[in-house]
Structures are given as structure tokens and as C-alpha cells.
Amino acid sequence: MKLLVKILAGFAALVILLVLVAFALPRQYKIERAMVMKAKPEAVFAQVADLKAWKNWGAWQERDPGMKLSYSAQSTGVGAWSQWESAKEGNGKMTITSQTATKVVYKLEFPDVGMSSTGSVELAADAGGTKVIWVDAGDLGMNPMNRWFGLFLDGMIGPDFEKGLSNIKKIVEK
């Protein structure tokens, strides 16, 4: 019986320690990838400004070709949205919140996990063509599990950004 009490006390102490450490972890996260494409900014912008074009280059559609996509009446401009349902990639919604000639800002919502983030794709002039900078950032809140999860986000999302940028590059450099 004493051994069981010691095991339970040790487990409780470990849980408390993990929760306390979680609050020392960063609350904010930011994932960023960039790539230079030998293409005019207008060609690149056409791929990122139209939500219907994302299915042609996004890494997520490659992993789940059966993903169900739906769109607002207009797929470009402020207020345009796309929504997806996927057994492999989860469910979500992306809404354009701001758009200029060189930048698209969007909000991502993941209702299954109660999280959201803000993303952007920005174009910048570069000697080699057009530099595309893709960013996703968010607040992990006070949930200790989310804070621990945040440590792995760059490794999880970063490769998808790299794949997406590579796919855009193939499309616009043809």
C-alpha cells in the first residue's frame, strides 16, 4: 500500500511540475518560411489571393485528396472564406481579413481543437524574382497542453509551408 501511495504521489508531483513548466513556455508562436520565385508578383499573387487556387498547391490537399472544400460566393478579397472537412487533416475555416496588392492576411479556425491563428502571405521584390514570405502566428492561451504542443508547431507546420511554397514555385515558373 505504501508503494502505491509513493507512486501516486510521484505521479502527482510530475503532473504539477509539467503544468508549472508549461506556464514558463512561450504563449505566442510564429512559423515563417520564405522562398524566391522566378516569376512576376502578379503570377504569384494570383495563387495566394484566390482561395480556390490553394487546392492546387497546398500540402494538405495532397495528403487528403478526398478533403471536402467549400467556399464563399467570392473566393478573393476581404471576407472571402474557404472551409474544409478532412478525416486526415481535421476541419477548419480560413477567412481573408486584409488584402493589399502584395499581402493577404487570413484567420484560421480549427473548431475541433478550439484554436485559431493569423496567417499571411506577403510578396517582396527580390533580385531573383519575387520573394514569398508565409507566416502563421497565434496565441496558445493558458492551457498547459497547448503550451507544450506549441514546442512542436514549427516542426509540424513548417514542412507544409515549404511544400506549399515549392508547389507555388512550380506553378508560377512554368
N, C-alpha and C positions, 0 to 999 in steps of 0.2 A: 504494500500500500504506500509506504514511504517513497518507493521508487517512482510510482505513478504520480505522486504529488510533485516530486522533483522534476519529472519530465514535463508535466503540465505547467509548472512554474517557469521552467526554462523556455518552453514554447511561448508562454505569455510574455516573457521578457524579450524574446526575439521579435515578436509581433510589435510590441511597444517600441523597440529600438528601430525597426523598419519604418514605422509610422513617423517617428521623430526625425529620422534621417530624410524621409520623403519631404518634409517641410523645409529642409535645407536645400533641396534640389530646385533648379530653376522652375519658375512658374510659367515663364514665357518660352516659346520655342520659335525657331526660324530655320527653314530649309531653303537653300538657294542653290541654283545651278545656272550656268550660262554657257552659251555656245555661239560661235561666229558662223554665219551662213553666207555663202557667196550668192546673195540674192538681194533684190531691191526690197526696201522696207515694206512697200505695198504688198508684195507677194507673201511675205511672212505674216503681215498683219491680217491678210485675208484668212489665214489658217487659224489665228488665235482670236479674232474678233467675232467670228461666226461659230456659235456653239455647235451647230450641226457638223462643222468641219472637224471638231475634236475627235469624232469617232474614226476619222481616217488616220490619225497619228497617235492617239492616246495609248499608253501601255495597257490600260485596264481593259479595253475592248479586245486586245489581242489575247489576254488571259481568259476572257469570258465572252466568246463570240455570241453567246445566247443572251447577253445582257439586254434588258428591255429599256429602251430610251424613249423619253417623251420631251417635248419642247413647248415653250410658249409660242404664241402666234408669230412673233418675230424672234428670230434667233440671234439678232445682233442688237447692240445698244443697251443703254441703262434700262434695267427691268427685265431684260431677256433672261430666261432660265432654261436649264435642262435638268431632267430628273432621271434617275436610273434605279433599276431593281436588278440585283445580281446575287445569286446564291454564293458565288465565289468572292465577289468584291464588296458585298454589302450594299445597302441602299443609301441614296443621298440626293442632294439637290445643290445645284450651282446657279447663282444669280449674279449677273453683272451689276455692279453697284456704281461704277465710274468708268468712263471711257474717253480717251483723247486719241489723237492721231498716232500716238506712239505707245500707249499703255492701256491695258484692260485690267481692271480690278474687279474681283469677284468674291462672293461669300460662299463658302462651302458649308453644308449642313449634313450631319450624319445622325439621323434620328435614332438609329438602333443603339448607338453608344452615347447619345446625348452630348455630342461635341460639335463644335463649329470652328472654322478658321477663316482667315482672309488670305486670298492669294492675288498675285498679279503676274502679268507677263508684260515686260517692257522692252521696247526696241531702242537701240542706241547705235549711232553711226560708228563704224569701225573701218580701219584701213582695208580689211579683208572682205568687207561687205556690211552685214547687219548683225550686231550682237544682240542676242535674245537672252534676257535675264528673267528667269522664272522663280518666283518666291512664294512660299506658303508660311504663314506665321499664325500663332494663336496663343491663347491663354489656357493653361491646363487646370486652372482653378485650385481649389483647396483639397480636392480628392487625392489622397496619397497614392492610390493606384495609378491615376493619370500622371502624376509626377514621375513615378518610376517608368511608366510607359513612354514618357517624353524622352528618356535617355535613348530610346531605340528608334525614334521617329525619323531621324536623318537617314539611318541605315535602311529603313523601310520605304520611305517616300523618295529619297534622293535617286535611287536607281530608276524609279519610274519616271522622274523628271528627265534624267539622262536619256532614257529610251525615247520618251516623247520628243525631246529636242532633236535627237538623232533622226527620228521619223519625219519631223517637220523639215529638217535639212534635206533629206532625200527627196521630199516632195517639191520643195522650192528650188532646188539646184538642178532639176531636170531640164 
